[in-house]
């Protein structure tokens, strides 16, 4: 029965990666990602998108800060 939890963990990882990619794609299209997160139904998607939105904004800020000094 040990294969059940491993399979579920792998599925969870794959599904999480797919959902993260969806939000990254929306960000790259210029969509308001916080608004998309707010409109999500409570559940796994909202959990993933909430953490991904924070990560996207953090990376966006770091990239902006790196571009400033070099002009």
C-alpha positions as CSV (number, residue, x, y, z in Angstrom):
1,X,0.0,0.0,0.0
2,X,3.0,2.3,0.1
3,X,2.6,3.0,-3.6
4,X,-0.7,4.8,-3.0
5,X,0.7,7.8,-1.1
6,X,3.7,8.0,-3.5
7,X,1.5,8.1,-6.5
8,X,-0.7,10.8,-4.8
9,X,2.4,12.9,-4.0
10,X,3.5,12.7,-7.6
11,X,0.1,13.6,-8.9
12,X,0.0,16.5,-6.5
13,X,3.4,17.7,-7.7
14,X,2.4,17.5,-11.3
15,X,-1.0,19.2,-10.7
16,X,0.8,22.0,-8.7
17,X,3.3,22.6,-11.5
18,X,0.4,22.8,-14.0
19,X,-1.5,25.3,-11.9
20,X,1.7,27.4,-11.3
21,X,2.3,27.5,-15.0
22,X,-1.3,28.7,-15.6
23,X,-0.7,31.7,-13.4
24,X,2.7,32.4,-14.8
25,X,1.2,32.4,-18.3
26,X,-1.5,34.9,-17.1
27,X,1.2,37.1,-15.6
28,X,3.2,37.0,-18.9
29,X,0.0,38.0,-20.8
30,X,-0.3,41.0,-18.4
31,X,-3.4,39.8,-16.6
32,X,-4.0,41.0,-13.0
33,X,-2.9,37.9,-11.1
34,X,-4.1,39.0,-7.7
35,X,-7.6,39.5,-9.2
36,X,-7.4,36.0,-10.7
37,X,-6.5,34.6,-7.3
38,X,-9.4,36.4,-5.6
39,X,-11.9,35.0,-8.1
40,X,-10.8,31.4,-7.5
41,X,-13.0,29.0,-5.7
42,X,-11.5,27.9,-2.3
43,X,-9.4,24.8,-2.8
44,X,-6.2,23.5,-4.2
45,X,-6.0,25.9,-7.1
46,X,-6.5,28.9,-4.8
47,X,-3.8,27.6,-2.5
48,X,-1.3,27.1,-5.3
49,X,-2.2,30.4,-7.0
50,X,-1.9,32.3,-3.7
51,X,1.6,31.1,-3.1
52,X,2.6,31.5,-6.7
53,X,1.3,35.0,-6.9
54,X,3.5,36.0,-4.0
55,X,6.5,34.3,-5.6
56,X,5.9,36.0,-8.9
57,X,5.7,39.4,-7.3
58,X,8.9,38.7,-5.3
59,X,10.7,37.7,-8.5
60,X,9.3,40.7,-10.4
61,X,10.6,43.0,-7.7
62,X,14.0,41.4,-7.6
63,X,14.3,41.7,-11.4
64,X,13.3,45.4,-11.3
65,X,15.8,46.1,-8.5
66,X,18.6,44.4,-10.5
67,X,17.8,46.5,-13.6
68,X,17.9,49.8,-11.8
69,X,21.6,50.1,-10.8
70,X,22.9,49.2,-14.3
71,X,20.6,51.7,-15.8
